Amino acid sequence: EMGVGLKLLQLFKRLTRTSREDHGAHTILMGWLSKKGEVRSTWKKRYFKLTETELQWFRDEKSTYAIGITQLAKCFHVQSGKSTALKPEDIKGRERGNMFLLMHKNRTYVFEAVDSAACYEWISSIGQLLLDRAGELEEG
């Protein structure tokens, strides 16, 4: 019984989670990243879009709805995989210099970019948005 309710909730979330493009959210950066799963720690390649307010991920670049979204308002830090925050099991067979972490209040996301240049672009773009948001909070 519980299972049906949960499935319906997941379906509803998926349907209401369409890409926010039409809501005037400006896309800052998009591209392929590998993301480490939270529960099953498998890596999945996803197409990502960074807007002023959130990081969205899709199965591919043609998908119209996001299979995942994280609100930047709930994130407080982004850092390179070269830092000590990476656990050895996060790195297995991966290129540390292409990895970055996004700290969310409930979890830490671990990503791998296609190369170090792309990685730097994601870190600096997200970092700038987090800084802008912190600035707004201080002023407001």
C-alpha positions in Angstrom: 0.0 0.0 0.0 2.8 2.4 1.0 4.5 1.5 -2.3 1.7 2.9 -4.5 1.6 6.2 -2.6 5.3 6.5 -3.0 5.2 5.7 -6.7 2.4 8.3 -7.3 4.4 10.9 -5.3 7.5 10.2 -7.4 5.5 10.4 -10.6 3.9 13.7 -9.5 7.3 15.1 -8.6 8.6 14.0 -12.0 5.7 15.6 -13.9 6.0 18.9 -11.9 9.8 18.9 -12.3 9.8 20.0 -15.9 12.7 22.1 -17.0 12.3 25.6 -15.6 13.5 27.3 -18.8 10.1 28.8 -19.4 10.0 30.4 -15.9 12.7 32.8 -17.0 15.6 31.0 -15.4 18.6 31.8 -17.5 20.9 28.9 -18.3 24.4 29.7 -17.4 26.2 26.5 -18.2 25.3 23.1 -19.6 27.1 19.9 -20.4 27.8 16.3 -19.5 28.9 15.3 -16.0 29.1 12.0 -14.3 27.4 12.0 -10.9 28.0 9.6 -8.1 24.7 8.1 -6.8 23.8 8.7 -3.1 22.3 5.3 -2.3 23.9 3.0 -4.8 27.2 4.6 -5.2 27.3 4.0 -9.0 28.3 6.7 -11.4 25.8 7.9 -14.0 26.5 10.2 -16.9 23.9 12.9 -17.0 23.3 16.1 -19.0 23.4 19.1 -16.6 22.0 22.6 -16.8 23.0 25.3 -14.3 20.6 28.2 -13.9 20.8 31.2 -11.6 18.8 29.2 -9.0 19.4 25.5 -9.5 21.4 22.7 -10.9 19.2 20.4 -13.0 20.1 17.0 -14.6 18.6 15.1 -17.5 19.0 11.7 -19.1 20.3 13.4 -22.3 20.4 16.8 -24.0 17.1 16.2 -25.7 15.2 15.5 -22.5 12.6 18.1 -21.5 12.2 17.2 -17.9 14.8 17.1 -15.2 15.3 13.7 -13.4 17.0 15.7 -10.6 17.2 19.2 -9.3 19.2 20.8 -6.5 18.4 24.3 -5.3 21.5 26.5 -5.0 19.8 28.2 -2.1 20.4 24.9 -0.1 24.0 24.6 -1.2 26.8 26.4 0.7 30.1 25.4 -0.9 31.6 24.0 -4.1 35.2 22.7 -4.2 37.7 20.8 -6.4 38.2 17.1 -6.1 41.8 17.9 -5.4 40.8 18.8 -1.9 40.9 16.3 1.0 37.1 16.0 1.1 37.1 13.2 -1.4 36.9 9.7 0.0 39.2 7.0 -1.6 36.1 5.1 -2.7 34.9 8.2 -4.6 38.0 8.3 -6.7 38.3 4.6 -7.8 39.1 4.7 -11.5 38.3 8.4 -11.8 40.4 11.4 -12.6 40.7 13.4 -9.4 41.6 16.6 -11.2 38.3 16.4 -13.1 36.2 16.0 -10.0 34.3 18.5 -7.8 32.0 18.4 -4.8 28.9 20.4 -4.2 27.9 20.7 -0.5 24.2 20.7 0.0 22.7 21.0 3.5 21.5 17.4 3.3 24.3 15.7 1.3 27.5 16.2 -0.7 27.2 15.7 -4.4 30.3 14.3 -6.2 30.7 15.0 -9.9 33.3 14.3 -12.6 33.6 16.6 -15.6 35.0 15.5 -19.0 38.3 17.3 -18.4 40.0 19.7 -16.0 39.0 22.8 -18.0 35.3 21.8 -17.9 35.7 21.0 -14.2 37.1 24.5 -13.5 34.2 26.1 -15.5 31.6 24.3 -13.4 33.4 25.1 -10.1 33.8 28.8 -10.9 30.2 29.2 -12.3 28.6 27.5 -9.3 31.0 29.3 -6.9 30.1 32.7 -8.4 26.3 32.0 -8.0 26.9 30.9 -4.4 28.9 34.1 -3.8 26.2 36.3 -5.4 23.5 34.6 -3.3 25.6 35.1 -0.1 25.9 38.8 -1.0 22.2 39.1 -1.5 21.5 37.6 1.9 23.8 40.0 3.6 22.2 43.0 1.9 18.6 41.8 2.3 
